[in-house]
């Protein structure tokens, strides 16, 4: 495990890490902490990538808290912890990111490895007007990822379905995105959030990280 980025303040801790180890090695690092039902669940996971994500999440969470705490999920599939803490989790490639709010306030995180493949699906989460404005922009790819990751964070904050990414979620993108900064985001017309973002170069990859702490 290699920690790529971390940030801590009085009420929130965030860590983004890369796991290059195979699942069997990761399992050895955490197996003595896992509860019997967790081990059973893990053994039933067939996908190798999903196995690594599952193990990496628990290893990183233990690193953040300093002790092992099982991750639980509500009926909508949203992660939660016992006690007065809010948690959000993200995966992309070998990356695992977690943010924890210790004041039990809303939190959300999303990370992606930047690739032009997103151009094929951008029409599904960005309005036609927004896409038209981006077409001739030299920062088009980065801005599309700011839209996507920002809307993913909003979705995780709300924790339930019924939202249209194009019609309900809005992210105000700066004309020239810096390597890090903040953006304003809206759910509908009245609910607003300030989201943090950071672009990270890691090896051959350029990564975007967006979060609300």
N, C-alpha and C positions, 0 to 999 in steps of 0.2 A: 504494500500500500504506500502510495506517495501522495502526500497532501499538497494540492496545487494552490489552494487559496483558503484562507480562513479569516474570519472576522468575529470579534466578540465585543459586546457592550454590556451594560448593566443587566439587561433583561433578555438578550438574545445571543445565541451562538450559531455560527454557520461554518460548515466545512465542506470543501469539494476535494475529492480524492480520486486517484486513478488506481485501479486494481489490475495489474498485469499477470498476477498469479493465476494458476488454474484452480478450479473449484475444489479439488481434493486438498490442495495446500491451504486454501482459505478455511475449509471445513475443520482442519486440524487446529487452527488458531482459535476457533470459537466453540468447538463441539462440547467442551466441558461446561459451557454456560447455557447451552440450549436445553429447554425443557423437553420432556418426552414427546409432547404433542408437536413441538416445533421440529424435532428430528424426524418425526413421522411425516410431517408436511413436506419437509425438504426432500426426503427420499422419494416422494411421489412426483417431484418436479422433473420433467423429462428433458426440457430444453436446457442446454449447457449454459447459454448466455443468461437465462433466467436464474439458474443456480448461482452463478457468480453475483448477479445483482442482489439476490436474496441474502447471501452470505455477506457481501460487501456492505450492505445496509446495516446489518447487525454489528459488524466489526467497527464501522465508522461511528455508529451510535454509542457503542461502548467507549470509544476513544473520546467522544465529546463529553459524555456524562461522567466518565471515570469509574463506571460500574455497569454491569449488564442489566438491561431493562427490555423485556419482550415488547415487540411492536404488535399492536392489535389493530383490527380493522372494523369499521362500522358497516352497516348494511349497504352503504353506497360505495364501499371499497376505500374509504379514506382512512389513513393511518392515524392512530392516536396512542397516547401513553397514559398509564395510570397516574393520578396526581394532577396538579395544576400546571400542566405544560402543554403547549401546542407544538405539533411536529409537522413538517412537510418534507417530502422525499422526492428526488429526481434521479433519473438514470439516462445515460447516453453513451453508447459504446462501452468502454471500460470505466466510465466515470460514474461515481455515486456522489450525490450532494444531499446534505441534510441541513435544515434550519430548525432550531428549537427556540420557542419563546417561553421563558420561565414565568411570565406574568399571565399566562393563559390568554394571550391576545392573538388575534388572527395573524397567521404567518403563511408564506408560500414561497416556493423556489422552483426554478426550472433551468436546466442547462441543455445545450445542444452543441455538437461538433458541427461547425459551419460547413455546408456543402451546397453546391448549386442545385442539388436535387430538389430542394424546397421550392424552387421556381415552378415546378410542375403542379404543386398543390396549393400555392399561395392564394389562388382564387377562391379556395374553400373557407379561408378565414380573414381575408382582407377584401374590403368593398371594391367595387369597380372604380369608384372615384379615387380611392387611395392608391390602387394599383396604377391608374393612369398617371398620377402624380409621380410615381416612382420609376416609370419606364425609362426616362432619360437620366436618372440619378446615378452618379458614379458610385454612390454608397448604397445602391439598391439592395444588395444581398444582406448587408448588415442591418439595414432598416427593416427588411422583411423578417429577419430573425428577432428584432426587437418587438415587432408586432406579435409574432407567434409566441415567443417566450413570455412576453408581458400578459397576453391573454391566457396562457396556460396558468400563470401565477394567479390571475383573477379567478379562474375556474377552480383552482385548488383552495383558494381562500373561501369561496362560497360553499364548496364541499358537496354540491348536489347537482343534478342535471337540469334540463329544461332551458339551457341557455344556447343562444345562437352566437357563435364567435364573430360573425360578420355584423350582426344587428344589435347585439347587447353589450359587447366588449369593445372598448376604444382605448388606444394608446397614442398619446401625443408624442410624435417622434421629433427630435431636434433636427434642424437642417443639416448640420454636420455632426454626427455622433462622435463624441470623444471616446477614449479608451475606457473611461468609466464615468458614471454620472447618475442622474436620476431622470425619470420620466413620469409624467402625470398620466394616470389611467382612470377610466370611468366604467362603471357598470350602469347602463342606462344613462339618464341625464343628471341624476342627483347624487349618486354614490361615487366618491372619488378616492383615489389612493395615490400615494407617492411610492414608486418602485425604484429600487437601485439596480444598476446594471454594470457589468464589467466584461470587456473583451480580454481574453487570455491567450497568449501564444504558448503552446505546450508541445515540444517536439515538432512534428510535421503538421500538427492540428492547430486551428484557430477555434477557440471555444467562446461561447457567449454564456454568461451567467446572469440571471435576473432573479431578484428576490424582494420580498417585503418582510422586514424584520419586526 
